[in-house]
């Protein structure tokens, strides 16, 4: 899987989207 890449993407997105929105996209 792409765990490392995913984590990096999440960090970048976290700056743009709020945590709640991020969770919705991830799950």
N, C-alpha and C positions, 0 to 999 in steps of 0.2 A: 504493500500500500504506500501512499504518499503522506506519511505522518509528518516528516520534516517540512515538506512543502506546505502542507496544510497549516501547520503551526505558523509558518511565516505569513501565509495569506491571512490568517486570522488576525495576526498582529497588525498587518496593514489595514485590514478592514475595520478592526476595532477603532482605529483613528477616525474612520469615516462614519461607520454605523455604530449605534449604541449596542450595548451587550445584549439586550433583549432581542433586538432585530437580528443580531449575529446568530444567536442561538436558534432562532427560527430557521435561518438559512442553513445552518449546519445540520440540524436535525429535521 
